[in-house]
Each structure stands twice: as C-alpha cells, then as structure tokens.
Amino acid sequence: MNTPASEPVALRLIDREFLIACAPEEREGLLEAAGYLDRKMRELRANAKAPGFDRLAVLAAISVTHEYLALRKQHDGADQSVTDGLAALRRKLEAALDASVK
C-alpha cells in the first residue's frame, strides 16, 4: 500500500480556512500551531480597533516570534549553565583522580 508523502489539512484562522499540505506525522503539531495562532490573533483582534486579517497575522507573527526568541534565549542560558556545571565537575574529578594516583 502506497501512502502519500503529504496530505492536505484544513486550518482555520479567525474566519478564514487554509489548506496546507503536510506529512501525516506532522498533522497534530500543525493543528496545535494553528490553534495557538488563532487564539493569538483573536486576542489581538479583541484589543485593536477594526484590524484587518493581514494586520492581525503580522502582529501575531511578531508576538509569537518574540515569545519563541525569549524562550530560546532562556533555553540557551540553561544549556550554558549545564555545560559550565559539567565542566566544573569534570575538573573536580580529574583533580581527585590525579590526587589519588600520586
């Protein structure tokens, strides 16, 4: 049986529907992302004066990108902290091993 490489998925943002092709294993993630974006656009629409769809989409994209970059920066800082901690532990182990060999 031949499975298609991608299948169309209907996504609804505000009052518009978009068909986007994606691999079957990416379907749930795509639907989750569209749901998040739809909620963000609705939140922005509630706080704006008669915004158009395109403007909402751009504002939502900027907002989501800002969130993403902040989380990535936080994650990178945590990675560096773990790396520094592991390096300190390695130095302590090497010093302990050197002391025990002498």
Secondary structure, 3 states (H helix, E strand, C coil): CCCCCCEEEEEEECCEEEEEEECHHHHHHHHHHHHHHHHHHHHHHHCCCCCCHHHHHHHHHHHHHHHHHHHHHHHHHHHHHHHHHHHHHHHHHHHHHHHHHC
